[in-house]
Amino acid sequence: MIDALVAQTNPTPANPPAPLSIWDAFLQVWDYQIFEVDGEPITINKVVLGILFLLVGIWVSRVLSVVIGRRILPQVGVQSSSSLAFQRVIFYLMAGIFTLIALRLVSVPLTVFTVLGGALAIGLGFGAQNIVNNFISGWILLAERKVTIGDLIEVESKVGHILSIGARSTHVRRPDGIEMLIPNSLMLERTVINWTLSDTDIRTTVRVGVQYGSPVDTVIELMKTSVVEHEKVLPRPEPIVVFDDFGDNALIFDVYFWVRTNQEMTLRLVRSDIRQMLDKLLKSAGIVIAFPQRDLHWHADDPIEVKMIASESSEAAPKSTTDLCGLLQEVDLFRTLNRDELSQLAPHATRHDYSPGEAIVRQGDEGSSLFVIDQGLLRVSVEEKGQSKKVAQLLPRQFFGEMSLLTGETRSATVSAVTRTVVHEISSEMLAPILSSRPEIAKQLSVALARRKAEIESHTATLKDPSARQRTLAADIRSRISTFFRLTDMT
């Protein structure tokens, strides 16, 4: 009886529902309504399709913006920095359009974001104002184009090249390889020095102080010459030398000149080269670069005894000959000669003084002598297709004309004085007695001359075997020296 009552209470259905298939279960989940907005149901399928559409849209926006910015805009004459700005604008616009379409696919009305937008605005106003400030500043930088990619800028004493201008910061690489991320707002609020805004011509300066009593006109001439002769210094605007001040310990001079470059290190190297040349020119002219000096006053109760002591070198050779021997000893070509042979050669050397612009030797002239530079700066030039081309410059303690001295060759270049110049000429007649008494010196001179010539060739051509080339040159030069001086023993 109890079982009958239970059966009457829970009757068994005549046709139980069939179990759901996997596809039907998927469709139920796919069409499941998450919530409803303004009568529009928001289902899972709408959300998934909207997200997929948004991802594809962002990818399409990125690809199209890159194609337009890097390929299309440069072809119509838009600069690289401007095309980058257009590229980002196109990307954000297209991404925004795809976002609105994705929201429409999901059936989310834009009115939903009214309250959310107000809340975000308040949050951005207080918590993210720096981010927004940098973002807007980045757009202003791209729009104004006062600083562009590749420019050399200086911000708060930090110098570097701009690599990119992002949404938040500007990427700058310093000459020492350190990379900086400067907030865009800082680029607008602080003073930014753009070294290459209109062009790459940059003015720089070199300062030197010379001893009181130095000839001012000579110092100005040498400073201007050291700048004009540098290959990287622009001829226009013309370099200017300024007698700046009477310093505590020196007469102060500044030379201003222009260099075309967008690298700070290039400026440093140019200034270094000019200082080196200026140091050599001032020394050759007998002008002392000043250093701090102090006068010491000594008050003593007893007189100070002073004695004159005779110099140990009172019987030495005259000062001019002694100085010339020291000068010749510094020349690489004559280092094989001993002191006695140099003393034998020095008294017969002829001194010559030249004014600026005066030619010492000319290309193609006959000659059989060598010149050693005592003072001044010289320019070496060659004639090519009817035009004179500068190939080198010579400073004190250097020499030229060695091939004419040892082999009798004609002059291969024109050498002229840039400043007031003093040289000492040594002819083959002066060297002949030394070579006759010691023929082995000719072999040593040929080796030194071959080494010098091989070094010059190495700068103009790629030598597979420099040592073999040097041996070949030495043998050839030794033979020509023997013929020119009529030597019979060259061992």
C-alpha positions in Angstrom: 0.0 0.0 0.0 2.8 2.4 0.8 4.5 1.8 -2.6 1.2 2.5 -4.3 0.8 5.8 -2.5 4.4 6.9 -3.4 3.8 5.9 -7.0 0.6 8.1 -7.1 2.6 11.0 -5.5 5.5 10.9 -8.0 4.2 9.6 -11.2 6.9 8.5 -13.7 6.6 10.5 -17.0 5.5 8.6 -19.9 8.3 10.1 -22.3 11.4 11.3 -20.5 13.5 14.1 -22.3 16.4 12.9 -24.3 19.9 13.9 -23.0 21.5 17.1 -24.6 24.2 16.6 -27.2 27.6 18.4 -27.0 26.6 20.8 -29.8 23.4 21.7 -28.2 25.2 22.3 -24.9 27.6 24.5 -26.7 24.8 26.5 -28.4 23.1 27.0 -25.0 26.4 28.4 -23.5 27.1 30.4 -26.7 23.7 32.1 -26.7 23.7 32.5 -22.9 22.6 36.0 -21.8 25.1 37.6 -19.4 23.1 40.7 -18.7 20.9 43.3 -20.5 21.5 46.9 -21.3 18.7 49.2 -22.4 16.7 46.1 -23.5 19.6 44.7 -25.5 20.8 41.3 -24.4 24.5 40.9 -24.0 25.3 37.3 -24.8 28.6 35.4 -24.7 28.7 35.1 -28.5 28.5 38.9 -28.9 31.3 39.4 -26.3 33.6 36.9 -28.0 33.0 38.2 -31.5 33.5 41.7 -30.3 36.8 40.9 -28.7 38.0 39.0 -31.8 36.9 41.9 -34.0 38.8 44.4 -31.8 42.0 42.3 -31.8 41.9 42.0 -35.6 41.1 45.6 -35.9 44.1 46.7 -33.8 46.4 44.4 -35.9 45.0 45.9 -39.1 45.4 49.4 -37.8 49.0 48.8 -36.9 49.8 47.2 -40.3 48.1 49.9 -42.3 49.6 52.8 -40.3 53.1 51.3 -40.8 52.6 50.9 -44.5 51.2 54.5 -44.9 53.9 56.0 -42.6 57.0 54.2 -44.0 56.1 53.7 -47.7 53.4 56.0 -48.9 54.1 59.3 -47.1 57.9 59.4 -47.9 57.0 59.0 -51.6 54.9 62.1 -51.5 57.7 64.2 -49.9 56.8 63.9 -46.2 59.9 63.9 -43.9 60.6 60.9 -41.7 59.8 62.7 -38.4 56.5 64.0 -39.8 55.6 60.6 -41.3 56.1 59.1 -37.8 53.6 61.5 -36.3 51.1 60.8 -39.1 51.6 57.1 -38.6 50.7 57.3 -34.9 47.7 59.5 -35.6 46.4 57.0 -38.2 46.9 54.1 -35.8 45.0 55.7 -33.0 42.1 56.9 -35.2 41.7 53.4 -36.8 42.0 51.7 -33.4 39.3 54.0 -32.1 37.0 53.3 -35.0 37.4 49.5 -34.6 36.7 49.9 -30.9 33.4 51.7 -31.6 32.4 49.0 -34.1 33.3 46.3 -31.7 31.1 47.9 -29.0 28.3 48.1 -31.6 28.6 44.4 -32.3 28.3 43.6 -28.6 25.2 45.9 -28.5 26.7 48.1 -25.9 25.4 51.7 -26.2 27.9 54.5 -25.8 25.6 56.1 -23.2 26.8 53.4 -20.8 30.2 55.1 -20.6 28.8 58.4 -19.5 29.2 57.7 -15.8 32.3 55.7 -16.4 33.8 58.5 -18.4 33.2 61.0 -15.7 34.8 58.7 -13.1 37.8 58.2 -15.4 38.1 61.9 -15.9 38.2 62.5 -12.2 40.8 59.7 -11.8 43.0 61.0 -14.6 42.7 64.5 -13.3 44.2 63.5 -9.9 46.0 60.3 -10.2 47.3 60.2 -13.7 47.9 63.8 -14.5 51.6 63.2 -15.2 50.8 60.5 -17.7 48.3 62.6 -19.5 50.7 65.6 -19.4 53.5 63.5 -21.0 51.1 62.0 -23.5 49.9 65.4 -24.6 53.4 66.8 -24.6 54.5 64.0 -26.9 51.9 65.0 -29.4 52.9 68.7 -29.2 56.5 67.7 -29.8 55.5 65.7 -32.9 53.3 68.5 -34.2 55.7 71.4 -33.7 58.7 69.4 -35.0 61.2 71.6 -33.1 63.0 68.4 -32.1 62.9 65.4 -34.4 64.5 62.0 -34.6 68.3 62.3 -35.2 68.7 65.8 -33.7 71.5 66.5 -31.3 70.0 68.1 -28.2 71.2 69.3 -24.8 68.8 69.1 -21.8 70.1 70.1 -18.4 73.7 69.7 -19.5 73.1 66.3 -21.0 73.8 65.9 -24.7 72.6 63.2 -27.0 70.8 62.2 -30.2 67.0 61.6 -30.3 66.2 58.0 -31.2 62.4 58.2 -30.8 59.6 60.3 -29.4 57.1 58.0 -27.6 53.7 58.5 -25.9 55.3 59.1 -22.5 59.0 59.9 -23.0 61.7 60.8 -25.5 64.5 58.2 -26.1 67.9 59.9 -26.2 71.3 58.2 -26.6 74.3 60.0 -25.2 77.7 60.0 -26.9 79.1 57.6 -24.2 76.4 55.0 -25.2 74.1 55.6 -22.2 70.5 55.9 -23.1 68.1 58.3 -21.4 64.3 58.4 -21.2 63.3 62.0 -20.8 59.6 62.7 -19.9 58.0 64.6 -22.8 56.7 67.2 -20.3 60.3 68.0 -19.4 61.1 68.6 -23.1 58.5 71.4 -23.1 59.0 72.9 -19.7 62.8 73.1 -19.6 65.2 74.8 -22.0 66.2 72.4 -24.7 69.2 73.3 -26.9 68.9 71.8 -30.4 72.3 71.8 -31.9 71.0 70.7 -35.3 67.6 72.4 -35.6 68.3 74.5 -38.8 71.6 73.0 -39.9 74.6 71.1 -38.6 77.1 74.1 -38.5 78.3 74.5 -34.9 80.7 77.1 -33.6 83.2 76.2 -31.0 86.3 77.7 -29.5 89.9 77.0 -28.3 91.5 79.1 -25.6 95.2 79.5 -24.8 97.2 81.7 -22.5 100.8 82.7 -23.4 103.5 84.3 -21.3 103.6 88.1 -20.8 105.9 89.7 -23.3 105.0 87.3 -26.1 104.4 88.9 -29.5 100.7 89.3 -29.8 100.6 89.6 -33.6 102.5 86.3 -33.9 100.2 84.5 -31.4 97.1 85.7 -33.3 98.7 84.6 -36.6 99.6 81.1 -35.4 96.2 80.6 -33.7 94.4 81.5 -36.9 96.7 79.3 -39.0 96.2 76.3 -36.8 92.5 76.5 -37.3 92.5 77.4 -41.0 94.7 74.4 -41.8 92.4 71.9 -40.2 90.3 70.0 -42.9 87.1 69.9 -40.8 87.0 73.7 -40.1 84.7 75.6 -42.4 86.2 78.5 -44.3 83.0 80.5 -43.9 82.2 82.0 -41.5 85.9 82.9 -41.2 87.7 82.0 -38.0 88.2 84.9 -35.6 90.9 85.3 -33.0 90.1 87.5 -30.0 92.7 88.9 -27.5 90.3 88.2 -24.6 92.0 89.4 -21.4 95.2 90.2 -19.4 95.0 87.3 -17.1 96.7 86.8 -13.7 99.6 84.8 -15.3 99.0 85.0 -19.0 97.7 86.8 -22.0 94.4 85.1 -22.9 93.5 84.4 -26.5 90.4 82.7 -28.0 89.9 81.5 -31.5 86.3 81.0 -32.7 85.6 78.7 -35.7 82.8 76.7 -37.3 82.6 72.9 -37.8 79.9 71.0 -39.7 78.9 68.0 -37.7 76.1 66.4 -35.6 78.5 64.5 -33.3 79.8 66.0 -30.1 82.9 63.8 -30.2 83.8 65.3 -33.6 84.0 68.7 -31.9 86.2 67.4 -29.2 88.6 65.7 -31.7 88.8 68.9 -33.8 89.6 71.0 -30.7 92.2 68.4 -29.7 93.9 68.5 -33.1 94.0 72.3 -33.1 95.5 72.3 -29.6 98.2 69.9 -30.6 99.1 71.9 -33.7 99.0 75.1 -31.7 101.4 73.7 -29.1 103.9 72.7 -31.8 103.6 76.1 -33.6 104.0 78.1 -30.4 107.1 76.0 -29.3 108.7 76.5 -32.7 108.2 80.2 -32.5 109.7 80.3 -29.0 106.4 81.4 -27.4 105.8 79.9 -24.0 102.3 78.7 -23.0 101.8 80.3 -19.6 101.2 78.5 -16.3 100.5 79.9 -12.8 103.4 81.8 -11.3 104.0 83.4 -8.0 106.7 85.9 -6.8 108.5 84.8 -3.7 110.0 87.6 -1.5 112.7 86.4 0.9 113.7 88.7 3.8 117.0 87.5 5.3 119.0 89.1 8.1 122.3 88.2 6.4 123.2 88.9 2.7 122.8 86.0 0.3 126.1 84.9 -1.2 126.0 84.5 -5.0 128.8 82.9 -7.1 129.2 82.7 -10.9 130.2 79.1 -12.0 131.7 78.6 -15.4 129.7 76.3 -17.7 131.2 72.8 -18.3 130.3 73.1 -22.0 132.2 76.4 -22.5 134.4 74.7 -25.1 131.6 73.0 -26.8 130.5 73.7 -30.4 128.7 77.0 -31.1 125.1 77.0 -30.0 123.7 77.1 -33.5 125.6 74.0 -34.6 124.8 72.2 -31.4 121.1 73.0 -31.8 121.1 71.9 -35.4 122.8 68.6 -34.4 120.0 68.0 -31.9 117.4 68.8 -34.6 119.0 66.4 -37.1 119.2 63.7 -34.4 115.4 63.9 -34.0 114.9 63.2 -37.8 114.2 59.6 -38.4 116.4 59.5 -41.6 119.5 60.6 -39.7 119.2 58.5 -36.6 121.8 56.1 -38.0 124.5 58.8 -37.9 126.5 59.2 -34.8 127.2 62.5 -33.0 130.5 63.1 -34.8 128.9 62.6 -38.2 126.1 64.9 -37.3 128.6 67.5 -36.2 130.3 67.1 -39.5 127.1 67.6 -41.4 125.5 70.4 -39.4 127.9 73.3 -40.0 127.4 73.0 -43.8 123.6 73.1 -43.6 122.1 76.2 -45.1 119.4 78.1 -43.2 116.5 79.6 -45.2 113.7 81.9 -44.0 110.4 82.0 -45.8 107.4 84.3 -45.5 103.7 83.0 -45.5 102.7 81.8 -48.9 106.2 81.5 -50.3 107.0 78.2 -52.1 110.1 76.3 -50.9 110.1 73.6 -53.6 107.8 73.1 -56.5 106.5 69.9 -58.0 108.6 68.7 -61.0 111.7 70.9 -60.1 115.1 69.3 -60.1 116.7 68.9 -56.7 119.2 67.0 -54.7 118.7 68.3 -51.2 116.6 67.7 -48.1 114.9 70.3 -45.8 114.5 70.0 -42.1 111.8 72.2 -40.5 113.0 74.3 -37.5 110.0 76.7 -37.2 106.7 77.2 -38.9 103.9 75.3 -40.6 104.1 74.1 -44.2 101.6 72.9 -46.7 102.2 70.0 -49.1 100.2 70.0 -52.3 100.2 68.2 -55.6 98.9 69.2 -59.1 96.1 67.0 -60.3 94.3 67.9 -63.6 95.5 71.5 -63.4 94.3 72.0 -59.8 96.3 72.2 -56.6 95.3 69.7 -54.0 96.5 69.8 -50.4 97.7 66.3 -49.3 99.6 67.0 -46.0 101.0 69.5 -43.7 104.4 69.6 -42.0 105.4 70.8 -38.6 108.7 71.5 -36.8 111.0 68.5 -36.4 109.7 67.0 -39.7 111.5 66.9 -43.1 110.8 66.6 -46.8 112.8 66.1 -50.0 114.5 62.9 -48.8 114.1 61.1 -52.2 115.8 64.0 -54.0 118.6 64.0 -51.5 119.4 60.3 -51.8 118.4 59.5 -55.4 118.3 62.8 -57.3 114.6 62.5 -58.1 112.6 65.5 -59.2 110.3 67.0 -56.6 107.1 65.1 -56.3 105.0 67.8 -54.6 104.9 71.6 -53.9 105.8 72.6 -50.4 105.0 76.2 -49.3 105.1 78.1 -46.1 101.9 78.8 -44.3 103.5 80.8 -41.5 106.9 82.4 -41.1 109.1 79.4 -41.6 112.8 78.5 -40.9 114.2 75.4 -42.6 117.7 73.9 -42.9 118.8 72.6 -46.3 121.2 69.6 -46.6 122.5 68.9 -50.0 123.8 65.6 -51.4 127.3 67.1 -51.7 127.3 67.5 -47.9 126.2 63.9 -47.4 128.6 62.4 -50.0 131.8 62.4 -47.8 130.0 60.6 -45.0 128.6 57.9 -47.4 132.0 57.5 -49.0 133.7 56.8 -45.7 130.9 54.6 -44.4 129.0 53.0 -47.3 127.0 50.8 -44.9 125.1 54.0 -43.8 123.5 54.1 -47.3 122.0 50.7 -46.6 120.6 51.9 -43.3 119.2 55.0 -44.9 117.6 52.9 -47.6 115.8 50.8 -44.9 114.6 53.9 -43.1 113.4 55.5 -46.3 111.7 52.3 -47.5 109.9 52.1 -44.1 108.7 55.6 -44.4 107.5 55.1 -48.0 105.8 51.8 -47.2 103.9 53.6 -44.3 102.7 56.2 -46.7 101.5 53.6 -49.3 99.7 51.7 -46.5 97.3 54.6 -46.1 96.4 54.7 -49.9 96.4 51.0 -50.8 95.8 47.6 -49.2 99.1 45.7 -49.0 98.9 42.0 -48.7 102.5 41.7 -47.4 103.8 45.1 -46.0 107.1 43.6 -44.9 107.8 42.1 -48.4 106.9 45.5 -49.9 109.3 47.2 -47.5 112.1 44.8 -48.5 111.5 45.4 -52.2 111.5 49.2 -51.7 114.7 49.0 -49.6 116.5 47.1 -52.3 115.4 49.5 -55.0 116.3 52.6 -53.0 119.6 51.1 -52.0 120.5 50.5 -55.7 119.5 54.1 -56.6 121.5 55.6 -53.8 124.5 53.6 -54.9 124.1 54.8 -58.5 123.5 58.4 -57.5 126.5 58.6 -55.1 128.6 56.2 -57.1 129.2 53.9 -54.2 130.9 50.6 -54.9 130.4 48.8 -51.5 126.9 48.7 -50.1 127.4 45.8 -47.7 
